[in-house]
Amino acid sequence: MIRRITGTLDALETEPAPAALLTPPPGGVTHEILIPRALVEPLEPRVGETITLHTRQVLEGVGTGTSFVPRTLGFVELRDRAFFELFTSVKGLGIRKGLRALSLPTGDIASAVARRDAKWLKKLPEVGPRLADTIIAELHTRVGPFVLAAEATEALDAAAAGEIQPKPQTDDPPSVEAAIETLIALGETRTDARRSVERALERGNLDPASTPPERIVSAVFGH
């Protein structure tokens, strides 16, 4: 199974489903990769550039479901691929419907599901009142890791922008201290944050000096 493709983004399509046309080196074969609607606008400025998509291969039923066509789905982040797999486990959300519905960041969608906000979910394409209620009923207890991952990413971005200033008070490597400060920004005490980071480093056999802070935070949340 192909899990990742790197190549030149030749073009983007929006109909009948959002798709990226990607040509890996040395060229000659162009892959049609179906993508979430939310990716179309961010990828538009990158047409002609080399990008990497995390992929999932599926069989799509056609006609009356007696025949199947192989499709490749693509996501910029691994957690977006995982969220899509969870999202489309809901009855009534197939491959194309799910891709069209994911028109906003997955972290925002996960947060709406967690707080049981059916009104917000109805803003998504393909999601009506009944489907919004079904999504909440089936997923509201399962989206927690995606909410935390999105919050961690926001905190890391804030730290990179200087809005959260790491305050090293120990001999910890800068990446460890940055990860601790990120967890503090998410509401943990410094003591709990340090313990979480230490456990994640030990569990993942990660080098504190060379592991980027975002990887450490992801490990804390089990990703």
HELIX and SHEET records of a PDB file:
HELIX    1   1 ARG A   37  LEU A   39  5                                   3    
HELIX    2   2 VAL A   40  LEU A   43  1                                   4    
HELIX    3   3 GLU A   44  ARG A   46  5                                   3    
HELIX    4   4 LEU A   78  PHE A   87  1                                  10    
HELIX    5   5 ILE A   95  ALA A  101  1                                   7    
HELIX    6   6 THR A  106  ALA A  114  1                                   9    
HELIX    7   7 ALA A  118  LEU A  121  1                                   4    
HELIX    8   8 PRO A  129  LEU A  139  1                                  11    
HELIX    9   9 GLY A  144  ALA A  160  1                                  17    
HELIX   10  10 PRO A  174  ALA A  185  1                                  12    
HELIX   11  11 ARG A  190  ARG A  203  1                                  14    
HELIX   12  12 PRO A  213  VAL A  220  1                                   8    
SHEET    1   A 6 ARG A   4  GLU A  13  0                                        
SHEET    2   A 6 ALA A  19  THR A  23 -1                                        
SHEET    3   A 6 HIS A  31  LEU A  34 -1                                        
SHEET    4   A 6 SER A  67  PHE A  75  1                                        
SHEET    5   A 6 THR A  50  VAL A  62 -1                                        
SHEET    6   A 6 ARG A   4  GLU A  13 -1                                        
END                                                                             
